Amino acid sequence: MDVNFRKIDIDQFDEDVLHESELYEADPRDPSEVLEEAKQRQAAVRTSLARSDIAGALSIVLENAPYGLNVEEAKNLTLQTLLSILNSTKSTEITGVIKSLSPDAQDTLMKYLYKGMGLPGWGDISGSVLLGWHEKLTEVAGVGCIVRTMTDRRIV
Amino acid sequence: MPPQVYALSQTPVTSHAFNADRSQVCISLNSNEAQILSPKGSEWVVNETLSEHDKVITSIDWAPNSNRIVTASQDRNAYVWQETPDPETGKIIWKPTLVLLRINRAATYVRWSPKEDKFAVASGARAIAICSFDEENNWWVAKQLKKPIRSTVLSVDWHPNNVLLAAGSADLKARVFSAYIKEVDERPSPTVWGSKLPFNTICGEYSSPSGGWVHAVGFSPSGDILAFASHDSTISIVYPSGPAVYNIRLPALPLVSLTWTSENGIVAAGHDCRPFVFSGSEQGWQEAGTLDDSKSGGASGSGFGAGTPGRLKSGAFATFRDADVRGQSSIGGAGQTDTKLTTIHQNTITSVRPYEIVNGEVTKVSTSGVDGSLVLWDTNEVSAITGRLGATHLR
């Protein structure tokens, strides 16, 4: 059976098509501003990590995380920063750290975990570390947190 | 009183609606026919079958005072059913009246207005048809609410003033519209939602917090508060005059249906298979518990406490190890008990509706779902939720 018709972009024939940009409110910040912020945050995270304040470092990196279009560089930088925190946390501390995060930060953390799992071999991603965090985060924030990661169009 | 459970069928119950004195219920079993059931002993038996639709019925509503049933279907039609004597035999039968919806996609949801002189049909055609009766032609005509709906409308709810309509849609927004029809309605008095209300005025537009389809909307009994539940596992309560919006994130799976029990209480249910209770006021809202006390629920009643993903993982591991080492398949045979949920409903609850109202407060709600059962719950029997992960656990 010919199934190529399934690949036709039928949206181009629809005058009233719903665009991606209508699904969420764009980040009001300028892309260069977002990148600048991501760099500053990376520095702040390093300071926190030096004091071995994991919870503080995580809240810094998860607050106002970059999302949307044209901020790829800032997104990558943030993911890198986040991975450095995740990789340097002892597995016994994870639950306590997660519990200290705000619900917003927990949802954002879940988004990054899935992003990381989608990029095997990128940077210093370790699948077992991400899965460990995923298990602990699901215990604290529930499956609702995973559902929100799937529905949210503000992709990190 | 423990929940009363009626297993109506093996197939999903798409929608259910009771009549005014709760002596009959109209349901659709995921087919193009609606059935009217009445109790006989502890069972519900079919009295009558309403067949006129060509495709699956999506929603049913039964007007309590005028005793009329409206059904909406994927065949893009709606019918209003009324009891009339048959011209030949004189027997009382349910007779359908045509509704001119003028929509080119499935009708998804239908609700009578409080005065029962209008009804609203939500549809996949990015429109809501507001229907009123045309005496001259003996049919129902529709006027469409279109702007600014960008996707399928999944649910609607009427404000007690018979004019305002809330709608939840797959474009991730809940909206409040004016559905004022000049020929039918008197001029409404001002509400918190606005004072001048020509047809299709938008009185409020609210986004779901993390981008989920808005599955369910509901006005509080006074009409001054709006609640909506969306597919990002959140429920939001809106005070328009505040203006304040309270978002509650659930640890569980998304809710798809909700009903207010008073100005300070909501019962909502969905993919987590059990009804949740939310309570609050203008100062804030929170989850208050569930009506499904899993210890008394289910057939064997051996409730399973707080679960963890670790347990699920080892459960899955054991399943595959048994299949590999011992050649045991857990599908069928001994595995059957493994697929029983600890909740009363064994699958998604698709509809929650008020059942019994005492002194303006809903004391009982009815739910129906994909598992084919209809359950009556006492709204005062709220128990705390054990296990953050919800009912997605297997026993």
HADDOCK unambig.tbl for C-alpha pairs under 7 A between the chains (distance, minus, plus):
assign (segid A and resid 18 and name CA) (segid B and resid 150 and name CA) 6.64 0.50 0.50
assign (segid A and resid 135 and name CA) (segid B and resid 309 and name CA) 6.40 0.50 0.50
assign (segid A and resid 139 and name CA) (segid B and resid 308 and name CA) 6.05 0.50 0.50
assign (segid A and resid 139 and name CA) (segid B and resid 309 and name CA) 6.73 0.50 0.50
assign (segid A and resid 141 and name CA) (segid B and resid 251 and name CA) 5.58 0.50 0.50
assign (segid A and resid 142 and name CA) (segid B and resid 251 and name CA) 4.10 0.50 0.50
assign (segid A and resid 142 and name CA) (segid B and resid 252 and name CA) 6.00 0.50 0.50
assign (segid A and resid 142 and name CA) (segid B and resid 388 and name CA) 5.77 0.50 0.50
assign (segid A and resid 142 and name CA) (segid B and resid 389 and name CA) 4.88 0.50 0.50
assign (segid A and resid 143 and name CA) (segid B and resid 251 and name CA) 5.70 0.50 0.50
assign (segid A and resid 143 and name CA) (segid B and resid 252 and name CA) 5.49 0.50 0.50
assign (segid A and resid 143 and name CA) (segid B and resid 253 and name CA) 6.38 0.50 0.50
assign (segid A and resid 143 and name CA) (segid B and resid 389 and name CA) 6.04 0.50 0.50
assign (segid A and resid 144 and name CA) (segid B and resid 233 and name CA) 5.42 0.50 0.50
assign (segid A and resid 144 and name CA) (segid B and resid 250 and name CA) 5.64 0.50 0.50
assign (segid A and resid 144 and name CA) (segid B and resid 251 and name CA) 4.37 0.50 0.50
assign (segid A and resid 144 and name CA) (segid B and resid 252 and name CA) 4.70 0.50 0.50
assign (segid A and resid 144 and name CA) (segid B and resid 253 and name CA) 5.33 0.50 0.50
assign (segid A and resid 145 and name CA) (segid B and resid 251 and name CA) 6.46 0.50 0.50
assign (segid A and resid 147 and name CA) (segid B and resid 232 and name CA) 5.74 0.50 0.50
assign (segid A and resid 147 and name CA) (segid B and resid 233 and name CA) 6.64 0.50 0.50
assign (segid A and resid 148 and name CA) (segid B and resid 210 and name CA) 6.08 0.50 0.50
assign (segid A and resid 148 and name CA) (segid B and resid 232 and name CA) 4.60 0.50 0.50
assign (segid A and resid 148 and name CA) (segid B and resid 233 and name CA) 6.67 0.50 0.50
assign (segid A and resid 151 and name CA) (segid B and resid 210 and name CA) 6.65 0.50 0.50
assign (segid A and resid 151 and name CA) (segid B and resid 211 and name CA) 5.50 0.50 0.50
assign (segid A and resid 151 and name CA) (segid B and resid 212 and name CA) 5.39 0.50 0.50
assign (segid A and resid 151 and name CA) (segid B and resid 232 and name CA) 5.83 0.50 0.50
assign (segid A and resid 152 and name CA) (segid B and resid 210 and name CA) 4.82 0.50 0.50
assign (segid A and resid 152 and name CA) (segid B and resid 211 and name CA) 4.59 0.50 0.50
assign (segid A and resid 152 and name CA) (segid B and resid 212 and name CA) 6.88 0.50 0.50
assign (segid A and resid 153 and name CA) (segid B and resid 211 and name CA) 6.04 0.50 0.50
